[in-house]
Amino acid sequence: MAGITAKEVDLAEVHDCFSITQIINIEDLGFAAKGQGGKAVRNGDITLEGRIPINTSGGLKAKGHPIGATGICQIVEIVTQLRGEAGERQINDPNIGITHNLGGTAATCVVSVFKGE
């Protein structure tokens, strides 16, 4: 709906309530082929210096998975990255970042797209 492809995304904050959820999400979002999400993690594709940095904030579990604040935490990280204000977590020259958040029993999902100036 946003008119972009996964290749245009510079970073993402995805819902990682469980380790496997992050792997499934990066596959579903097109950052890794189906069945290859674990390999992308092992290869370092999702690190700060990787092909597609994922959860540069450390992810939801690193924050204690604050129910209700989850989406806001993700958005704050993406905006901080796009502004170039992430300090030691800063990735190189991001332009498009997305957030991916699940709700309830994974019956709802919201993906938001943010673009820098």
For each residue, the residues with C-beta under 8 A, 3 or more apart:
1:
2: 113
3:
4: 8 9 96 113
5: 8 9 30
6: 9 29 30 31 52
7:
8: 4 5 96
9: 4 5 6 12 29 31 52 96 97 98
10: 52 53 91 93 94 95 96 97
11: 52 53 54 56 78 81 91 94 97 98
12: 9 26 29 31 52 53 54 55 78 97 98 99 100
13: 54 55 56 57 59 73 74 75 77 78 97 98 99 100
14: 21 22 25 26 29 54 55 59 99 100
15: 21 22 25 60 70 100 101 102
16: 19 21 22 25 55 59 60 61
17: 21 60 61 65 102
18: 21 22
19: 16 22 23
20: 23 24
21: 14 15 16 17 18 24 25 102
22: 14 15 16 18 19 25 26 37 41 54 55 59
23: 19 20 26 27 32 37 38 41
24: 20 21 27 28 37
25: 14 15 16 21 22 28 29 100
26: 12 14 22 23 29 31 32 37 40 41 46 52 54
27: 23 24 30 31 32 33 34 35 36 37
28: 24 25
29: 6 9 12 14 25 26 98 100 111
30: 5 6 27
31: 6 9 12 26 27 37 40 45 46 52 54
32: 23 26 27 36 37 39 40 45
33: 27 36
34: 27
35: 27
36: 27 32 33 39 40
37: 22 23 24 26 27 31 32 40 41
38: 23 41 42
39: 32 36 42 43
40: 26 31 32 36 37 43 45 46
41: 22 23 26 37 38 45 46
42: 38 39
43: 39 40
44: 47 49 50
45: 31 32 40 41 50 51 52
46: 26 31 40 41 50 51 52 53 54 55
47: 44 50 53
48: 53 56 89 91
49: 44 53 91
50: 44 45 46 47 53
51: 45 46
52: 6 9 10 11 12 26 31 45 46
53: 10 11 12 46 47 48 49 50 56 91
54: 11 12 13 14 22 26 31 46
55: 12 13 14 16 22 46 58 59 60 62
56: 11 13 48 53 77 81 86 89 91
57: 13 62 63 73 74 77 89
58: 55 61 62 63
59: 13 14 16 22 55 62 63
60: 15 16 17 55 63 65 66 70 73 74
61: 16 17 58 64 65
62: 55 57 58 59
63: 57 58 59 60 66 73
64: 61
65: 17 60 61 70
66: 60 63 69 70 73
67: 70
68:
69: 66 72 73
70: 15 60 65 66 67 73 74 101
71: 74 75 99 101 110
72: 69 75 76
73: 13 57 60 63 66 69 70 76 77
74: 13 57 60 70 71 77 78 99 100 101
75: 13 71 72 78 79 99 112 114
76: 72 73 79 80
77: 13 56 57 73 74 80 81 86
78: 11 12 13 74 75 81 82 97 98 99 114
79: 75 76 82 83 114
80: 76 77 83 85 86
81: 11 56 77 78 84 85 86 89 90 91 94 97
82: 78 79 94 95 97 114 115 116
83: 79 80 116
84: 81 90
85: 80 81 90
86: 56 77 80 81 89 90 91
87: 90
88:
89: 48 56 57 81 86
90: 81 84 85 86 87
91: 10 11 48 49 53 56 81 86 94
92:
93: 10
94: 10 11 81 82 91 97 116
95: 10 82 115 116
96: 4 8 9 10 113 114 115 116
97: 9 10 11 12 13 78 81 82 94 113 114 116
98: 9 11 12 13 29 78 111 112 113 114
99: 12 13 14 71 74 75 78 110 111 112 114
100: 12 13 14 15 25 29 74 109 110 111
101: 15 70 71 74 109 110 111
102: 15 17 21 106 108 109
103: 106 107 108 109 110
104: 107 108
105:
106: 102 103 109
107: 103 104
108: 102 103 104
109: 100 101 102 103 106
110: 71 99 100 101 103
111: 29 98 99 100 101
112: 75 98 99
113: 2 4 96 97 98
114: 75 78 79 82 96 97 98 99
115: 82 95 96
116: 82 83 94 95 96 97
117:
